[in-house]
């Protein structure tokens, strides 16, 4: 490999979001040689991707960015792991290089992505993920004066609405698919988490009176060159609203492709770990959203535990277990309150594309009984995104389970794939012979 560089670490962290940053800091504080790698240009993940400058009031972001800057951590940004040639070695691809990463212990903090549910018009330009739109605005997309309808489920919708409103967007309505009954039950449960009540009140203040509608979801997006309006079902009645953007967020999907490739145990769509975030593979730990969607605070604590345990400081990690359990209880309450309702399975029409990469419509998928069958006969999931969009959608629509993961876990350059040397077995020397 003429273009590669080699890096050796006691602890390597893959993923530069909150969980990964916390893991790297805590492992480095134990005096080890630590590296952290992320495919974005800067650390911070989806939530802190623009750094402290995007939200100077985010105390957690400021704290962990500061700790990481002063820690003895090698930062490798703009690199994406795509292959494991052998245990203890990963290959990552940059813009113009191939990096070999060797490690003694590994922390996987690969984060999550948004779930998209297909409905007529969902492939129109300016129909996008709620978190995706927020990230684009953080990166400089002008949003002032634009009308943005926000739809889906969960507290992320409120956070996105507040952020866009603060930056001058007009938000006609937030469409929350959960019922008022479920929301009331969840609000009552917040009495056990006073800090969450404070956060909710702060978001309400920042939203500035934006309309909120429960029992609501998008039915159809309209437009030719881009979306111009959206029809929503609002408490059983159809209503059409003019908009420049439709931002949808139907939960998060954990990025478990790399953990699966490395042999980690996947249960119920998440990486299974023990009390110290250790996977079933010796020396590999996992933290954050891949182990269960729970938000920034839970990701940070899991990252700290994983980093300390990977560094051999389980006694320090032990002190954080109770805090993690409290945050996990909150995550379970979120799951119950914002579970996707079955009506959302009927949004797609027969002509609605489910796999955008390969132009596979809903009607074609209805002919099959498994993800594997659909892939073989329609090429669903075989395009550039490798099923990262349509896979979670079909899992919800048809209850299909994804196939096993094979390298490369992400699209890679031909020359980098060609650099993967298959080691031939040693020749067997036969002594003696036939008489």
N, C-alpha and C positions, 0 to 999 in steps of 0.2 A: 504494500500500500504506500504509494509515493506521496499521497496527499494527506496522510493521517498523522495524528499526534496521539501520544499515549499519556494517560493520567492514572495515577494509582492513589487510592484513598483507603483510610481505615473505615470511614463511613461515607457512602455516596447516597445523596438524596435526589430522587428523580421527581421533579415537580416543584415549581417555585411559588406556589400559592401560600396561604396562611399556614397550612399544616407542614408543608415542606420547609418554609422559612423557620418555623418554630423548631422543627427537628434538627435542622442544620445548626442553629444557634446553640441548642442544648448539648448536642454532640461535641461541638467545638469547645464549649466551656469545660468539657472533660479532658481537654488537652490533646485531642486526636486530630489527625489530618482529615479534614472534611471537605467534600465537594458538593455543590448543588447545581443541578442542570434543569433548564426549562426551554421550551420551544419558542417562547415569546422573546421579544427584544429586551424586556426588563422583567425583573421579578415582581411578584404581587398576585399572580394568577388572574382570574376573571374579575375578582372583587377589588383587588388593589392594583390592577394592571397599569394604571397611569401614575402610580406612585402617590406620595403624600400630596403632591401639588394638585391632584384632582379633587381632593377633599381634605384640606388642612385641619379640619375639625375631627377627623377620624383618629382617635387616640391610639387604637390598636395598630393601625397601619403605621403611624409615626413611630410607635414603640419598636415594632419588630423590624422595620427598615433600619432604624438606628442601631439596634442590637446586631443586625447582620453586617452592617458596615464596619463595626468595630470588632467583629469576631474574625478569627483566623479561618475563613471559609473561601475556598476557590469557587468563583461563580462562573458558570458556563451557560450563557444565554444564546438563544437562536440555535439550539441543538435539539434534535428529536431522536430518541432511542427507537431503533427499528428492528434490532436483531440481538440475540444472545448466542454467540458462537460456541460458548462453553460456560459452565458454572463459574461465577465470579468475574465474568467479562461481559460487557455490553458494548454494542456499536451504536454510535449516534451520528446523525448527519447534520451538518451545518449548511450554510449557503454555498460554500465552496470548499468544504473540507469534510473529512471522515475522521471521527474521533473514537479511539479505543479507550474504554473506561474499565479499569480494574478495581475491585473493591473486596474488602473483607466482610463488611456488613452493608446491607442495602435497605434504604427506606423508600417505599413507593408512596408518593403523595400526588397521584396523577389527576385528582380533581374530578370534575363532572362537567357535563354539557347539558344544554336544554333539550327537553323532549318536544318534538313537533307532532301535532296531530293533524292529519289531512282533512281539509274541507274544500269545497269549490272555491277556487281563487287563491288558495294559500301559497301558490307558486308565483303570484304576481310580484313584480318589484315593489319594494317598500313594505311588504309583509315579512316580518322577521321576528326573531326571538326577542323577548323583552330585555333579557340581559345583554343580548347582542347589540341592540339599539343603544342601550346605555353605554356599552363599551365604545361604540362608534362615536358617540357624543363626547366621551372622555378623550377620545383621540382626535377630536377637532371637527366632527360633523356639525354644521350649524343647524340648530333645532328651534331657535327663537321664532315664534309666530307660526310654527307648524302645528297642525291638529293631529294628535296622537291618541288613538283608542288603544287601551291596554286591556288584554283579556287573558284568561287562564285561571291559575289558582295559586294560593299561597302568599305569604308575606312579601315575597320578591316583587309582586305587582305593586305593592304600596311603596317599596323602596325606589323602584324605577319611576313611578309616578311622581314621587317627591323630588327626585333628582332632575327629571325632565322639566317639571314645573319651575324649579329653581332656575333653570337655564332658559326660561322663556317659552317653553312649549305650552300649547293649549291642549289640555286633556279633557275631552268632553265627558268621558266615563271610564271607570274601571269595571270590567265585567268579571266577576268572581263566580266560578261554577259551583262552589259549595253553597249549601243551603244556609238560610239565616239560623236555623236550628243548630246546625253543626258549628257555625261561627259563634253563636251564643255559648254553646258548651265549651268551645275553645277559650273564649274570653273569660269564662268563669274559672277555667283551669289556670289562667295566668296569675291568679291570686297567690299561687305557690311560687311565682317568680316575679317579685316586685320590679326587678330591673327590666324585665320584658315589658311590663306595663309602662314604664318610663319611656322605653324605646318606641312603643306604639303611640303614645301621646305625642312624642316628638315628631314622628312621621305624619301624624294627623295634622299637626301644626304646619309642617313643611309643605303638605299637599295643598294648603290654601283653599279648602272647600271643594276639592274635586269630587264629582258625583261618584258614588260607589253603589253598584248593583249586584246583589247576590242572586243565585239561581239564574245566572246569565252566561252566555258564551257566543262566539261568532258562528254564524251559519253559512255566510257566503261573502267573499270579498269581490268587489266589482271594479272594473277598469280594463284598459287595453294596454297602454304603455306602462302604466303603474296604477296602484290602487287609488281610487277616487272616493269610494265610500264602502261601508261594510254593513251588512245586515246582521243584527244580533237577535238572539232569543232572550228576551228580558222577562223573567217570571212567566214564561209561556206565551208571550206576545212578541211578534216580530217588529223590529224597529230598524230603520236604515239611517246611518250617521255618516256625514261627510268627514273625510279624514285624509291626511297626507301620508300617515304611517299607521299600520296595525302591528302592535307589538304583543306577541303571544308567549306565554310561559306556562306550560303544562307539566310542572315538576322538573327536576333534574335527573339526568341519567349518569350513573357513575362510569368513569373511564377505567374499565377493568381489563382492557385488551392486553396490556403489558403484564399485569399480575397473572392473568390466565396463561400467557405464553411461558412465564417463568415457573408454572406449576403450582401456583397458589390455589387453595381450596375456595371455590366460588359457591356460595349458598344463597339462594333467593335473589340472585343478581348482584350480590355484594361479596367482597373478599372477607373470608372468615379469619379472625385473629383471636389470640388469647388475651389475657388481661394486660399484657405488656405490648400489645399490638404486633405480636410475633405471628407470622403466617405458619403454615405447616412446613414450609421450606426453610431449613436451617439457615440463619443469617439474613433472612429477608423479612422486613417489617412493613406494615402498611398503615397509613393514617389518613384521616380526612374523609371526604365524600365516598371514596371507593369502598369504605367499610360500612357506610350508612349515611344517608343525607341528613345533616344535622346543623348546618350553618357554621359561621365563622368561629364562634366561641368553642364549639365542640371540636372543630378541626384544629384549632390552636392547641387545645389540651391534649388531643390525641397525638399531635405532632411532637409536643414536648415529651410525652411518655415514650413514643417510638424512638426519638433521638437519644434520650437518656438510656433506654434499654439497649439500643444498638451500640452505645458507647460503654456498656457494661455497668451502668449505674442504676441498677434496678431499685436500690434502696431509695434513691431520690424520686424515681418514677412512681414508687409506691405511694408517695405523699399526694399524688394527683389523681388517684383512682376514684376517690369519693366525689371529687368535683366533676370528673368525667361522667359518673353515673347520674348525677343530677341533670347534667346537660343532655344525656341520652334519654332521660325520662321526658324532657321537653320535646326532643325530636320525635319520640313515639306519639306524643299528644298532637304534634303537627301532622304526622302521617294519618292519624285517625280523622282529624278535622278536615283535611284537604284531599282525601282520597278521591280519585277520579270517578265520576258517576257514569253508569253504563250508557246513558243517553249519548255520550260523546262518541260511542262506537258507531253511531248511525249518521254522523255528519257527512261522511264522504259519499258522493254519488258514484254511480257505476263508472263514469268517465274520469273521476278525480284521480290525478296521479298520486301514487303513494311513494314510488321510487322515482325521484326526480332525475337522478343520474342516467337511468336506463329507460325513462319514460314508460314505466309500468303502471297501468291503471288499476284501480281497486277491483274492477270486475275480473281481471285476469288472475288476481291473487285469490279470489273467492273459489277458484277451481282447484285449489291445492289445500292440503291438510297439514303442511309443515313448512318451516323456513327452508329446509334443505330442498324440498320438492320445488318450492317457488323459485329458488335460486337456479336450480338446474334447468327449469323450463322457461323462465321469464328473464333471467339475469338480474332479478331484484337483489339489490345489495352487492352487486359486483362492479359498480361504477367507482369513480374517484373517491367517494366518501367511504367506500367499503362497508356499507350498511349502518353507518353511524347515525344516519337520519331515519331511514326507513326501517331499520332493525327494531328500535324501540317502539316505533309506530305500529308495526305488525305484531309486536309482542303484546301491546295493549288491544289492538283490534281483533286479533285472532288467537291470542294466548300462545303464540309460538315461542319456542325456546331457541336461542341462537346456537350456531354450530361452534365447534372448537376453534381456537385462534391459532393461525399458523403464520410464521414469519414471511415477509416483513409485516409488522403490525401497522405500519403506515407506508404510504407510497414512497418509494426511494428511487434515486437515480440509477440508471443501468450500470454505470461504472462502479457505483458503490456496491450494488448487488454482485457485480462481477468480482469484487474484491473478497467476497466470502469464499475462502479456500476450504474445500472439502478434504479433510485429512484422510488419506487412504490407510487402511489397516496395515500393520507390519506384515511382510510376507512370511508365510509359515514354511520353515525349513524342515523337510522330511528326511530324516537320516536313515540310511539303509535303503532297501528296495526289494522288489520281488526277486526271488531266487530264480 
